[in-house]
C-alpha cells in the first residue's frame, strides 16, 4: 500500500524529488526535482499541453512572465482580496490557518492557546531596482491567469482565433502559504497548468462548464489516474474566490486523504472588465457573426503540476510479494509518464563484447525514445531498480545476442520475457509505447 512515507523515501532515494536547500539545513516546504523527477514532471506537462492546447482547434498557448506591473494585481483584486486568516500559538509561536485546524483555539503542535484571528497577504513582494528605497514594488505572481487576461487583446490581434476559444499556459507561481505540507502537495513555490476559455456573455455557460469537467476527467486516463478516485466538490459561495460565480474542486484520494488536485471556475467577465477599467484599454471583443461588441466571460480549468506529479506517483506505487518471499517495489507508471521508456543492459559489465553490443543498441534506441544504459550491479538488482523507477521495459544483451542478433525484453508489470530481433526493437517498443 502506498503511504506518504514510502513515496517520499522512494523520491529521495531514486532521484525524483529532493528537499530544497538540503546542504544548508533545508528551507521548509521547498523541493527540487532530481533527474527522474524532472523527466516525470516534463512528461506530465507535455501530455497536458498536447491534450489541452495542441489537440484542440479552439486553443492557443502563451508563456507569460513571473514578474509583472503591480497594477495588474490591483486590478485583479489580489492585492486587496488575496488574504488568508492566521492564528499564532502563544506558547510555541507557530502560525496556522484556522480554517485548516480541527480546533482553532488550540495549537496542534504543543496544545497552547491561540491568538485572535488576523489576515495576512498571500502575495510575495519584491523590489525592482538597484536601491531598495527607490525601487518599484512588484509581486511574484500567485497565479498564471492574469498573464492570459492582459494578453487577451494581443492574442486576438495576432491570430485568427474566434470566440469561443481558450488560451493555455503553464508556469511557476508563488504563494506565501502558512499551512503547507504533505510533501509537494502544498508548497510556497509551485507550478500551474491553466487555461482561460472565453465565451459570449449570453452563452450557455453551465453546459460549457460541464463539458470542460468531462474533458478534464479525460486527462486522467492519459496520465494513468483512476477516475474512481476523483470526486467533484462544489464550493459554496462564501468559500469561493472573489472572482468566481461557480467553482468545483476536483479532489483526488491521496495516501494522506482526499484533497484538491484540479479545479474549474466560472470567472464571468470579472478580470477583463477590471483590466479594461484600470488600464484604460479597450478589451472588448467584436463578434462578427452577431455584429456586436462585448467583454467575454471566462471558464477556467486549473491544474497543479506538482500535485499531479504526486497523484501519478501515488497511483503507480505498489509492493508485490514474490514467490521467494521477497518484496518487489514497482512504480506501475503509464508508459508515457515513465522517465525512461526502456533500459539497456549488458548481461555482464566485464565482458567487452557484450558492452559494445549493448552500447550500439542504446545509441540507436535513444534517437527514438528516452532510455537509459544500466550496467551497475547484477541483473537481478538492475531489474529491481528499473521496476522501482517505473521503466516499462528492460533489454538485456547476452551471449546469445552475439550469435542470433536478438535480445531479451522483460515487461515491468508481468515480469515475462521474450526474445526480439535487434533490427525490430524500434518497431517493437513503438507499438508497446503507443
N, C-alpha and C positions, 0 to 999 in steps of 0.2 A: 504493500500500500504506500502511495506517495505521501510523505509528510514534508512540511517546510524544512525541517532539519536535514532530511535526506537530500532534498533538492538543492539547498544552499551548499551542503557539503560537496555534492557532485559538481556544482557550478564552479566552486573554487578549485577543486582537485583537478578537473579536466579542462579548465580554461574557458568557461563560459562567462562567468561574472566574478570580478574581484572587488573586495572592499576598497572604497576610494581613499586615496592618500595613506595607504596602509603603512608604509615605512616611517611615516611621521606620526603614528598613533591613530590614524584614521580621521575621518570627518563624518559625523553622524548622517546617516541616510543619503550617502553618496556612493556611487558604484561606477566601476569601469568595466567595459566589456572586453573579454580576452579574445584570443584568436577564434575559438569556436563560437563564442557569443556574438562576435561581430558578424560572422557568416550567417548565423541563425537570424539575427536581427535584420540584416540586409535581405535575407530571403523573405521574411515577413513583409518588409516594406515594398520589395519588388512585386510580390504577389498582390499586395493591396493596390499598388499603382496600376498594375496591369488590369485588375478586375474592375476598379472603380474609375480609372481615368482613361487608360488606353483602350479598354474593352468596350467603351460606350461612345456613341456618336454625339451625345449631348454633354460631354465633359471635356474640359481642358485643364491643364495644370500650371501652377506658378511655384516660385520658390522665394518667399519674402524674407526680409531681414529680421533679425532678433531685436535690434535697437531701432526705435522709430521716434518721430516727433511726439513729445509728451501730450500735445493737443489731441492726438488720436485717442489716447486713453481717457482724457477728459470727456471727449465727445461720446465715447462708447459707454461711459458710466463707470468704468473700472476704478478710477481714482476715488470716486465718491462711494460706490456700491460694493467694490470688491473687498469686503471685510468679513472677518470671521470672529465669533466670540472666543474669549480667552479667560481662563481662570488660572490662578497660580497657587501652588501649595505653600501655606505659611510656614511649614516645617522644613521641607527639602527644596523648596523654591522651583520645582519643576513646573512646567506650564502645559496645559491641556486645553483642548476644545471641549467645552461642557456637553455639546451635543453628541460627542463620541464616547461619553462616560455613562456607566450604568447609574452611578450616584455622583452628581456634580458637586456635592458638598464634602466629599471625602476623597483624598488622594489615593489613586490605585496603587501607588508605589510604596508609600510609607504610612498611609492611614491618617495623615494630618488633615487639618481643616483647610478649606479653600477660601481665596479672596472673592470679592464680588466680581461678577462678570463684567468684562470690558471688551472692546473691539480693537482688533489690530488689522493693518493692511496686509493683504497677501501679495502686494507688489514689491518686487526688488528694485530698489532705486540706485542709480549710479550717476556719475558726473562726466560730461564730455568737455575736455579742455585741459591744458597743462596745469592750470591753477584752480584748485578746488573751489575757492571762494568766488571765482569769476566764471566758472564753467556753467554749462547748461544742464539742468536736471532732466534726466531721461529715465525710462523704465525698461527693464528686461521684460519681454512680452510674457504675459501669463497665459496666453492662448495664441493660436496661429490665425484665428478667424479674421482679425482686423486687417491683416495683410491683404486678404481677399477683398474685403469691402472697400478699402482705399484704392485698390487697383481695378475695381469693377468697371469704371469708365475706360481705363486703358485697355482692358481685355476686349471690351466692346469695339473700341476704335481700331484695334489691331487684328481682329479676327472677323469672321463672317457668322459667328455663332448667334443664335436667336433663342429667346425665351420660349419654353423652359430650358434652362441649361445650368450646368454646375461648374464650379472652379474648385479643384482639389489641390492640396499641398500637404507636405509633411515637414516637421522640423522641431527644433528644441523650444521648450517653454519653461518658465521658471515661476514657482510659487513659494512664498515664504510660509510653508506649512509648519504648524506647531505639532500636530499629531501626524507623525509619519510612521513608517514601519512596514512589517511583513515583506522584508527583503526589497525587491524592486517594484513592489505594488504601488507604494506611495512615497515619493521622494521629492526633494526640492527642485531638482533638475530632471526633466523628463522629455520624452519625445511624443508628439501627437501626429496622427494622420487624420486629416479633417477635410470636409468639403462643404461648400455652401451651394445649395441648389435653389436657383432663382425662379420664381413663378409669378404669374399675374396676380394682382390683389383679389380678383374675383374667381380665381381658380379653385377647384375642389381640393383644398389643401389637406383635408382629412384623408381623402382617398390617396393622394400622392404620398402623404406621411406613412400610411400603412404599407404602400408599395415599397418604400425605402426600408421599412423594418424587415419586410420579407427579403429584399435584396441583400441587406446586411447579413441576415442569417445564412444566406448562400455562401458567404465568405468563410463561414466556419468549416465547411467541408473541404475547401481549398487548403486550409492550413492545418486540418486534422483535429478539429474540436468536435466534441459530442454535442449535438443540438439539444439533447435531453437535459444537458447541464446548464443551459441558458434560460433565464427567466426574465420576463419583462416586468419592470416595476414602475408603475405610474407615479410620477412625482406630484404631490399636492401643490396647490397654488402658493401656499405660504413658504414652501421649501424650494421653489423653482428660482433660477437665476433671474435677475432683474429684467432681462431682455426676452424671456421665454413665455409663450402662451400655452405651450404644452411641452412636456419633457418625459421621455421614457428612459430609465436606466436599464440597460441590458446586462443583467447580473449573471455571473458565472460561478459555479461551485468550485472554488479554490480549496486546497487542502486545509486552509485556516477558516473556511466558511464561505458563504455566499456573499459576493460583493460586486460592485460595478466594474464591468470590463469595458463596455462601449456605451454610447448614449446617442439619442437623437432628440433634437429640439426644434420647435417651430418658433423662429425668432421674429416673425412678422416683418415689418419694414423698419424695425427699431434702429438698426445700425446705419443703413443708408440714409434714412431720414435725418438722423442726428449728425452724420458727417456732412450732409448737404447743408444743414443749418449752420454748423460751426465753421466749415471751410469756405462757405460762400460759393462753392462749385455746384453746378447743376449735375445731379446724379440720376436724373430721370431717364427712363428707357422709352424710346418711341416704338410702339408696336405697329409695324407696317400693316399687318393684317387687320387690326382693329382700328387703325388710324387714330391712335390716341397715345398720350404720354402718361406715365405713372412711375412711381417708385416701387420696384418689385418687392415681393415678400420672399422669405428665405426659410428653407428647411435644412437643418444642419446635422448630418451624421458625423459622429466624432469617435475616434479610436485611439486608445492609449497604446503606443508601441511597446513600452516596457511591460505593461500589464498583459498585452497579447503574447509577448515572449514568455512570460511567467505561466500563462494559461497553457501554451503549447508544451512547455516543459512538464507541467503538472499532468496534462493529459497523456503524455508519452511515457512517463516514468512507470516502470513496473519491475517487480522482482519475481523470478521464476525458480522453483526448486528443481534441480536436475536429478537425473537417475542416480548419480553417485552421492547424492545428499547435499551437494554444494548449492549455492545460490548464485543465479545469474542476474545481474542488473542490466536492464535494457531500456534504452530510450527508443520507443517504437514510433519515431517521428515519421510523419508523412514524408515520402522521399523528396518532395520539392521543398521541404523545410530543412532537411538534413544538411549540416555544414559540409560534409563530404558525401558524395553520391556513391563512391567506392573507394576501397583501399587496396593497393597492390603490394603483395608480399613476395619476397624470395623465400622459399621454404627454409633455407639455411643462409645466414648472412656471411658465413665464412667460405662459401663456395662461389668464387668469382663468376663462373659461367651462369649460375642462377641469378646472381645480382645483375649482371649485364642484361640478360633477357628480361628480367623484371623492370629494369630501368627503361628499356626500349618500349615496353608495353605502357609504362607510366607516362613516358614522354609523348606517346601517341594519344593516349586517352585524355590527357589534361588539355588537349586542344579542343575537346568536345564537352568535358564535364569537370566539375570541381572535385578533384580526387587527392588522395594522399599516398605517399610511399612510406611503408612501415616495415622496418626490419629489426625492431627493438624487442628483444625477449623471444621466448619460444612461441610456437604457432598458437598454442592454447591461450597464452596471455594476450597475444595480439587480437585473437578473436574476442576475448572478453573486453579488451579496451575499446575496440571498434563498436561492439554491442552497446557499451555504456555511453558512447558519444553519439549513437544513433546512425552510424553508417549502414545503409541498406545492404550493400554487397561487398564481399571481400574476394579478391582474386589472388590465388596462390600459384606461383611458378615453381614446379618441382622438376625432377629429372626426367619424368615422362614428357614434360612440356618441351624439352630439348629434342626429343625423338619424334613426337607426334604433332608438335606445334599447336598444342592446346593447353588450357589451364583449368584449375578447379575454381568454380564460383560457388560461394556459400551465401545463402539467404539469411539475413539477420533474424527474421521473425520465426522461420521454421527450422533453421539450422541445417536444412537439406543442402546437399552439394551435387553439382553436376559438372561434367566436362564440356567446355565450349572452345571451339577453334579460335585462335588468336585473331585471325582475319575477320571473325564475325563479332568481336567484342563490342565495337561501337554500335552496331545494329542491335545487338542483344540488350545492352544497357539502355539504349534509346527507347526500345519497346517497353522495357521494365519500368522506366522512369517517367513514362507519359502521365 
